[in-house]
């Protein structure tokens, strides 16, 4: 009886040893890089003298369900300067974002239900879990590469328009 137990233990140990072996030449990452998917177009406008002047146009990816909103730009390596992610919420309320698992700095633009910029969190630090709140109620949030809002001279009161494709 003891002989059978010893043989079983040796067999299990041998199986475990070989099942955990990895071949570094054939070991490939199973993680697929997340790439940008164009889902719409967005324009930013400066409202000098109540006349809309085009600031820039962006290709946008849209986050409009719970999973997409929670994931956002997490785990991505970068984004082009002509791209952004637009978060669409069902109602207007004060918002707060953070940079958990986001690997590159962003400008976070909070936008109200009338498509007006409420506030901007500039140069949000990668991987930082600090709360980055809006300065008012927002129904939309646009994330773009850090420092672009300075380049565009974007400010509270400017506006957006967007369309899904």
GIHURA-V594387 format. One record per residue. N is the residue number from 1. RES is the residue in three letters. OMEGA is omega in whole degrees, -180 to 180 (NA if undefined). BURIAL is # if it has 9 or more other C-alpha atoms within 8 Angstrom, else .. Layout:
N_RES_OMEGA_BURIAL ; N_RES_OMEGA_BURIAL
This chain:
1_UNK_180_. ; 2_UNK_-180_. ; 3_UNK_179_. ; 4_UNK_179_. ; 5_UNK_179_. ; 6_UNK_180_. ; 7_UNK_179_. ; 8_UNK_180_. ; 9_UNK_179_. ; 10_UNK_179_. ; 11_UNK_179_. ; 12_UNK_179_. ; 13_UNK_179_. ; 14_UNK_178_. ; 15_UNK_-179_. ; 16_UNK_180_. ; 17_UNK_-177_. ; 18_UNK_-180_. ; 19_UNK_-179_. ; 20_UNK_-178_. ; 21_UNK_177_. ; 22_UNK_177_. ; 23_UNK_-174_. ; 24_UNK_179_. ; 25_UNK_-177_. ; 26_UNK_-179_. ; 27_UNK_-179_. ; 28_UNK_178_. ; 29_UNK_178_. ; 30_UNK_-179_. ; 31_UNK_179_. ; 32_UNK_179_. ; 33_UNK_179_. ; 34_UNK_-178_. ; 35_UNK_-180_. ; 36_UNK_175_. ; 37_UNK_-179_. ; 38_UNK_-180_. ; 39_UNK_-180_# ; 40_UNK_178_# ; 41_UNK_-180_# ; 42_UNK_176_# ; 43_UNK_175_# ; 44_UNK_-177_# ; 45_UNK_171_# ; 46_UNK_-177_# ; 47_UNK_176_# ; 48_UNK_179_. ; 49_UNK_179_. ; 50_UNK_177_. ; 51_UNK_-179_. ; 52_UNK_175_. ; 53_UNK_-178_. ; 54_UNK_175_# ; 55_UNK_-180_# ; 56_UNK_175_. ; 57_UNK_-180_# ; 58_UNK_165_# ; 59_UNK_-177_# ; 60_UNK_166_# ; 61_UNK_-174_# ; 62_UNK_174_# ; 63_UNK_-176_# ; 64_UNK_171_# ; 65_UNK_-172_. ; 66_UNK_-179_. ; 67_UNK_-179_. ; 68_UNK_-180_# ; 69_UNK_180_# ; 70_UNK_-177_. ; 71_UNK_178_. ; 72_UNK_-179_. ; 73_UNK_179_. ; 74_UNK_173_# ; 75_UNK_178_. ; 76_UNK_-178_# ; 77_UNK_-176_. ; 78_UNK_176_. ; 79_UNK_179_# ; 80_UNK_-179_. ; 81_UNK_178_. ; 82_UNK_-179_. ; 83_UNK_175_# ; 84_UNK_174_# ; 85_UNK_179_# ; 86_UNK_176_# ; 87_UNK_-179_# ; 88_UNK_-180_# ; 89_UNK_-178_. ; 90_UNK_-180_. ; 91_UNK_179_. ; 92_UNK_180_# ; 93_UNK_175_. ; 94_UNK_-176_# ; 95_UNK_174_# ; 96_UNK_179_. ; 97_UNK_173_. ; 98_UNK_-172_# ; 99_UNK_180_# ; 100_UNK_178_# ; 101_UNK_174_. ; 102_UNK_-167_# ; 103_UNK_-180_# ; 104_UNK_-175_# ; 105_UNK_-177_# ; 106_UNK_162_# ; 107_UNK_-178_# ; 108_UNK_-174_# ; 109_UNK_180_# ; 110_UNK_-171_# ; 111_UNK_-178_# ; 112_UNK_-178_# ; 113_UNK_179_# ; 114_UNK_177_. ; 115_UNK_178_# ; 116_UNK_177_# ; 117_UNK_180_# ; 118_UNK_-180_# ; 119_UNK_-178_# ; 120_UNK_170_# ; 121_UNK_-174_# ; 122_UNK_173_# ; 123_UNK_177_# ; 124_UNK_-173_# ; 125_UNK_177_# ; 126_UNK_173_# ; 127_UNK_-179_# ; 128_UNK_-178_# ; 129_UNK_177_. ; 130_UNK_179_. ; 131_UNK_179_. ; 132_UNK_-173_. ; 133_UNK_172_# ; 134_UNK_177_# ; 135_UNK_179_. ; 136_UNK_180_# ; 137_UNK_-180_# ; 138_UNK_174_# ; 139_UNK_-180_# ; 140_UNK_173_# ; 141_UNK_179_# ; 142_UNK_175_# ; 143_UNK_178_# ; 144_UNK_178_# ; 145_UNK_-180_# ; 146_UNK_176_# ; 147_UNK_178_# ; 148_UNK_180_# ; 149_UNK_174_# ; 150_UNK_178_. ; 151_UNK_-179_. ; 152_UNK_-174_. ; 153_UNK_180_. ; 154_UNK_-178_# ; 155_UNK_176_# ; 156_UNK_-179_# ; 157_UNK_174_. ; 158_UNK_-173_# ; 159_UNK_176_# ; 160_UNK_164_# ; 161_UNK_180_. ; 162_UNK_175_. ; 163_UNK_176_. ; 164_UNK_176_. ; 165_UNK_NA_.
